[in-house]
Each structure stands twice: as structure tokens, then as C-alpha cells.
Amino acid sequence: MQKMTELLRLRDEHGEGTSGALVLGLPFLAGNRLNLDVYPNGCGHFLRLLKEQREEVVQVEFLRLSSNDCLIGTTLDSLPHLRHLKSLVLKGGHARDEFGCCQHGSLTSLPQAFGNLRCLTHLDLSFNRLSTLPSCILHLPSLSLLLVSHNRLEALPEDFGCLSKLTFFSAMKNQLRSLPLSIGELSMLQTLDLSENVLQLLPEEIGNLHNCTELDLSGNCLSSIPNSLANLKCLRRLHLHSNFLVTVPASLACLPSLSRLDLQNNCLRAIPTEIQALPFVRLQGNPLGETEPSLQAYNYEFSSRGLRRLFLSSGENSFIVTSEGCQVVLPCGILFFFPPGAVSDLLPICFQSLEPDPQWVKLRHHDVLLSTVLELQPHGFKFQQEVHIWMPFVFPQNLHQHEVVVRTFNGQSWSDLRTNVEQREGLTGLVAHCSVLHFSWFLVVSRLVQDECKVSAEGTLLFSSVDPHIKVIFPPGVTKDPRSVKMQVLPVSAEQINEITAEEVCLASPLLCLSQDSLVDFLKPVRIQLPLPLGVTGLNLDRSRLHLLHGDLEGQTWDDITSQVVLEFTHIYVVFEVTHFSWYWLWYTTKTYIEGIAKKVYERLRLYQVNFIALQRKKDPEQVLLQCVPRHKVDPVVKKLQQRYRGPEPSDMVEMFEGEQFFAAFERGISIDMDRPDCVDGRLSFIFYSHLKNMKEVYVTSPVDRKGQAVKGQVSFYRGAVPESVPENASRRRKGSDSLWLATLPIKLPQLKPRWDENASPLCGFSFPPLNLGSAETGYLTQANLLSIARRVGPDWQTIGLNLGLTYQQIERIGHNNREDLDKQILGMLFSWAQQNSEDPNCVSKLITAMKESGRQDIADEVETIIDLGRQKYSESIRRVGLEQESTTEDSAIAM
């Protein structure tokens, strides 16, 4: 409050006090409403009202403020006191720049205390500068309307689906590239506006928004939409204009409530006849009916440069390049530019994304992998002009003195390409840009900053861009033939050394790595200048404590070469001469066995502290998520998962190398499905990469009978193969059964509850509650009828289930739960559908239609026969009891 008073006093001193006093005379507070966004200095008026009329202000239920106000930051801290607040508007756009454009507000976050506004149902944060959705919003239990349009959001939280009461959500004009899977949990959502973002793919879970009446996905980068949209039975308006759609599912025509379908300005060359026949569909701006010779399977559009642009969908793995050139965008966000003349004839290009295998992907010391491996074919083909590639990557957050490069494999060795890190229009995040004349394998890594120079007979000088105090002097005559020299520097702080050695008497200079492209030693000594360790100067130097260490290129051994070279000292530098290159490290310590200490420190500098987590899905405990997480990411990762998963606390901290293999084994009565390519001898194989997701989700089973008791098992993590470049002593410590174990976490499969489908049954051990599907007018199907139909269904049950409207997730769950019994899979599919549609009078006709769409006319005929027989029996029963003559017109119609 003192801060608020001081701010208001400063305002008054700048000449606004008088006008403010006049405005305060106006009736701001109208009942429970306070609209201050239209007044200059609205936040200042609010703070003054809160100070002078606090009892009335804290009862306000509707509040509007401008986020262009310079006092909005201070005002935010006071808003959580308004516990009765139901509607809050904190929009920008109230001010305009010199060109008349609306200026965004200054909001970049919200105080965590906002989560205490338990009554808040309407929140408008449009026209601000939010790059992430404030986490406090997810704690608003009553929130039903949320507007965050015209911000800078790149993603929504993974647990966004916890806003269970949300009915209206608008995030138009942001930078969203994908949606969280939990979006399907917004069961009450009626309006969803995601227009003018950069969405490339939609999750299947969006089809779970069963109450959605309007969905706006216009102005994105969608090339396809999921079939699950056909599940939105309440959808009235679907906006898909201004995307890159090349196909739309015919099932959209079956949406019963749809009254507007906007497909304008896409790349549709053909659409299903069912959709084209809809009276409310809009198709202007599509190349309908157009074809391109030899390129009919692809979708192109001409850019402003006259080049065709190709947007591939997730199911495609190839494309064709012509002599005219083109731009190509893969579903994963990788972008290619083939300039005109890069090829002289039609050239098919194949691509695939591969998981990195440490036996093949060789990382150098202190390298960090930032992407999966991209393979491009044909290998060996030489383009006539350089092809440009832009690859998205996981941006390294905590890697100082590193640089991002694209690394390529030529079939024998890996090499780094000249790389620029850029921000591409239409793509979120940064991308690594390189150009090549040959296609092979590509990945993105973060390496130590590398300085390079060409050394000729005239000599030269090479400085480090990381530490300018480090330099290498090449005298004239140092070489006969020119050679390339590379320098990398790894700063090592005193705190790091003290933490590893637990000694405060050890100091070290930055670690210097020098390499060259020649196997011949230099003709003359090369002078190297290193800074003395921090705190040591030429004036207080004790030379007996100074040690110059030489390491081999793999860092396996460190040798003290102090007595083998001549050290020259200045006030802050040491200079020495060498004739060949390797690793050099200057230490200042009283310890005698410095080689062993340096080896230990070097090894620890390459290790990552990690924790393991094992969580079970709340809705299905047999689904287990396993993940290895760097220590600093554990809390946010667990927080994101706790809405949908439960499990024990993360494991104790362990240390792992980048690229190290480890295994997860389920034990004590729990096992996993062995039919997995990543399962070795019953253990699930992982490769640890610090910046990639080391996560897998598996189904577990138990041979123990769970009808009488729960199964308390565990999952243990064990070391596997370590990278080849790991020091020998580290490898030795990983041999033997005790050293392979990393951590163990408990897993519990609950006792199975008695289920209605476990009683005696007429077929395959199944029994179901009484069913009477349909109506007297359309005819009825009973439990016995469905069992009879099930006998006719075969391996095509999944197709039938999808045509009946079951989701892919339901089909997958049914298949997994009954994976060894086809009959039970069929019964599970039919009766799941029957339970969901038991109240639908038209369900029988839908079953007949689904069978026909699935190519099972025989079953459709059988169902129609059953229905006709049922209607006949019903009519006869009415006549038999003497109701026919007395029946009303409506009854007569039903009887017929």
C-alpha cells in the first residue's frame, strides 16, 4: 500500500492530480461494476478507490482495466483481494502508435495469487505480450470464458484440459504450432477459436469436444484434419479457410448439426462428393479439378518468388523436385529450398526421421544432441546448386559457450556444416540453416564454440572468441603446406572444481583443445598463451604448485608435462611452446597426484544429474509412463503430468553421460508386452539425451490373479552400453551387477473389481446387461441379436468400430485389453458402441450404414432382416391384444 501511495503521489506531482480529482467525482462504481479501461489513468483511479473506498471495491464482481496503463503492474498485485470478482478484462489495444495501429498491453505474466479468484468465470487478456499462458489460470475452478487473442503464445500447457468448466476459448492471432492432448478433456467447451496461428497438426483428441458448436481453425498451416472431427455431433460452424488443406474427410458431411463449412482458399484439388453436395459449404479459392503432370499427388502453390511450395502431410515420405525448383515443408517443420536448376530432370526425394543410435551417431566431447536424425535420399547424388535446409531443434537453455551446428554423415564419418541459427517466418522457435550439394544423414548438435584459421608458411595468430586471453602464435616457417587449425575452450569455474573435488585448494584455467587436419608435427614450436587460474598472479605465484597437464584427444588420460616444457610468466599469463596439438589444462594446487584429480573433474564435467520417474495413468493403471529427466527439469515435468498420472516420488539422483544407454525392467509380478522392437530380453531400452524426451509409455500386465488381490511390483533401471569415449575408469565402474543398477520405483496394479462382463456368457465368456436398441418405429436390437452379429464380424472389427463413431483411443484400448482374443475384441467394440448409443432411437439405422461403409453388406442385410422380423412381431402383438382398432393415428403409424 505504501508503494501504491508513492506512485499516486508521483502522478500528482506531474500535473495529473487535478484532473484525477475531477474524474474521481464521477460515479465510477456502479453497483458491482467498475469500468475503468475507457478512462486515462484508469489504474491510478482504481488504486485510489481501493485505498479510499476499500469496502465497496472488494465487493466488485465486474472489472475492466487497460493493460496499456503504466500502473497495470502495480494494480495486478491488488486484484487478488477482490474475492467476489466474476469478470475481469485486462485488454490492451486502447492506445495507438504514430501510425494509428493498436498497441499491445504490457502484460507478460500474472501473479500466482490470481489462482485465488475462485469466483472468476470470465477472463480477457487479449492484446498483450504473453508468450506462455500464466500457470495461475489453471487454478481458476470456475473459469468458463477465456480470451487470450493477439498475444505471443507459442504453446498451451500440457494440463490445459484441467479447465473443466471452460465453455469459450479464443486464442486467435498467436503463434501456436501445436495443441496439447488434454484439449480433448474440455468436455463443456462450446466455442473454440484458434484462427491465425501456425498450427500444422491437430491431435485426434480434438474430436472429444462433444459439446463444441463452433470451431475456427482458419488462417493456420494445416494440410489435413483428423477424422475424429466427425465425432463433434453438436458442431454447427466449422471454419477451415486459408489453410493448406489438400484433403478433407468425407465423414464431415455426416455431422448432424453442421450448418456452415468454410473451406475457402485452401489447396483442394478434389473433395468428396458428399461434402460438395452440402448446400452450406464454401469452396472458393481452391484449385478444384486442376492437375499437374507427374505431380498430381502433391499440393503446390506459387509463392511470390514464383517457386512452388509443397506442404507434406504426416503420411507422406517422399516428394518430387523438378528443374523449376521448389520449397518443401515436412510435417515436423523441416524446410527445404531447391533453387531453379538444382536438378535437370524429375528427381524423387525420400526422407525419414530416425531415432539416434549411439553406436552410429558419434557425439564428441561436450556435444549435446538437439534433434532426431533426418535421412535424405538419394545418397551420393550431386545437386547442380546448393540445396538449403532449415531444421528445428530443441534450444539449449543452460549450455554456455556452445554453438548450434548441423552435422552430416557421409557414410564413413561425421562432419559439421557451416550453420546459421535463424528465426523463420511462419515457424515458431529457432531453426538451424545449412546448405549442401549431397543428401545423406543430418542432425543438430550443440558443441563447444569453435574458432578456426588457416596456417600458412607465413604464420598467423589465433584468438579464442570465448576467452580472448587465450591465443596461439604460429611463427613464420611453422609449416610447409597450409593446414587448418581448430580451437575450442571450455571455461571451468572454481565453484565447479570445489564441488567435484571437495577441495578449496585446487584452481584451474579454462580447458583448451587444439586440433589440426594434418598428421605432421609443426616445423617450429607453436607458442600458446593461457591465463593463470583466477586469483593467481605472477607476483604471488608459487611455481611448485603450478602444473601443466596434457590430455589425449579422447580425454582418457592426463599427464603432467610441467617439467617437459619451458613456462614463461607474465602478471596474468603463462606461455609455453609445443609442436603438436591436444588438450591443455593449467592447474594450481598443493595436491601431488594432479593427474587423477584432473581425470575425475573432466569426467564429471560431462555427466548429467538425472532422476527417473514412473507414473501410472489415473484412468488406466496398466498404462505406465517411464522417463529419465535432468534434475533441474524434474519439478516442472512432474507438475505437468500430475493431472493425468499418479505414482511415487522421483528416484534419487544419478549421473549419466550424453548418449548413454539404460534399461527399464518390470519386476516382482509385473511384465510388459514383449512384442516391441525396443524390448531386449524383457527390458525396455532407452538412450539418454539431455535435451530430448527420454520417455516411453507402455502397457503392463501381471500373471498373478488380480481378482483376489492387488499386485505390488516395481520397475528398476539399469545401465547399458556407455559411449565409446567414456574414460576407462568410468567404464570399469559400470561393470558388475551392483554397478549396473540405477534406481527402483514401486508399481502397483490394483485389485480387479467384479465387472458385469465377467459372468457366465453365451459367447467367449462375455455377458452384458439387457439391451434394447432402437424404437418401435425403427425396430429393436437385443443383446442376443448383437451376439449373433458378432459371430459374423472378423479382423475388420476396427474399421467397423471407427465407422460406428468410436475413437481411435477406444479402439486401441479394446484391442489392448483383449489382445489375445479376437472374439472379445469384437464383442468389446460392439457393446461399447451399444452402451454409448442406447438412448439414440436412430442407432439401428446407423449400425446398418456403418456395416455398409465397412464393406459388410451381408451383416447389414442380416440386421435389416432382424429389424423387419421384430417390427412384424410387434405389429402382430398389437393386433392380438386388440389395440389396433382403438389406436390413434400416431399409434397406427408406429404399428406399421
NORDAPE-V463048 format. One record per helix or strand of 3 or more residues. SS is the DSSP state (H for helix, E for strand). FROM is the first residue (numbers start at 1). TO is the last residue. Records with the same first field share a line. If there is no record, write none. Layout:
SS: FROM-TO ; FROM-TO
This chain:
H: 2-24 ; 42-52 ; 54-57 ; 72-79 ; 112-116 ; 135-139 ; 160-162 ; 181-185 ; 204-208 ; 227-231 ; 250-254 ; 273-276 ; 494-501 ; 543-545 ; 562-564 ; 594-605 ; 631-641 ; 728-733 ; 737-740 ; 783-790 ; 797-803 ; 808-817 ; 822-836 ; 843-853 ; 857-880 ; 889-895
E: 33-35 ; 62-66 ; 87-91 ; 122-124 ; 145-147 ; 168-170 ; 191-193 ; 214-216 ; 237-239 ; 260-262 ; 300-302 ; 308-311 ; 318-321 ; 326-329 ; 335-338 ; 347-354 ; 373-377 ; 382-392 ; 402-409 ; 414-416 ; 420-422 ; 431-439 ; 441-448 ; 450-455 ; 460-463 ; 471-474 ; 483-490 ; 511-516 ; 526-531 ; 546-551 ; 558-560 ; 573-578 ; 583-588 ; 607-617 ; 623-630 ; 645-647 ; 654-657 ; 660-667 ; 683-688 ; 694-701 ; 711-719 ; 741-749 ; 772-775 ; 779-782
